[in-house]
Amino acid sequence: MATFMMQLENPVKYRDFTLEMATEVVEEFRNQAGTLLVALHKLQAIFGYVDEAAMPMLAKLYNISRAEVHGVTSFYHDFKRSKQGRYTIKVCQAESCQAMGSAQLTTAIKAQLGCDFHETTADGNFSLEPVYCLGNCACSPNIMVDKQTYGRVSTASFKALTKGLASKAAGAQ
Ligand code: FES
C-alpha cells in the first residue's frame, strides 16, 4: 500500500492581481443578480484570492454595499483574502489523524515552516491550513498539498516533501 507519495505537483500558477483584470473577469456577470458567489470563485481561481481592492468594484457591479460583499467573502471560509503561497498545505486535525499524532506533526510543521495556520511562509512557497478529515483515515496522519493527499506523514517525510516542492518552485520561477 502506498503510504507516502513523493509525487511532486507543479505549483498552481495564479495571475498577479490588478483591478483592471479583475473588472474584466467579472464583467460577464453584470446585470445577473445572484451571481456574486460565482464571480468571487472566478476571481479566486484566477488570482488565488479575492483582493480587498475588488470589493468596491463588486459592490458597484451588483449594486450592493461593500459590507455585503465583505459579508459574503468572510462567511465562506474557502475565499482567501490575501495572496496565497505557491502550494497550499492542509494538515488534518480530525480524530483519526489526531490519534496517530497529528498534533505533534502540526507543531513540527509550523516550526519548520515558521508560520501558523492561515499564514504563508516568508518565501511565499507555502500557505498552511487546517483540514478536518481527508477521507484517508486508514493512512493517518494525513496532509494534502494542493489536491494531492499524503498519508502516514512523519516530520522527516514532510521535510523531504517540502524541500522537493521548494526546489521545484524555485526552478519554475
Ligand atoms: S481523520 Fe484525518 S483523514 Fe480522516
Residues whose N, C-alpha, C, O or C-beta is under 5 A from the ligand:
A	BS01	FES	C92 A94 E95 S96 C97 C133 L134 G135 N136 C137 N142
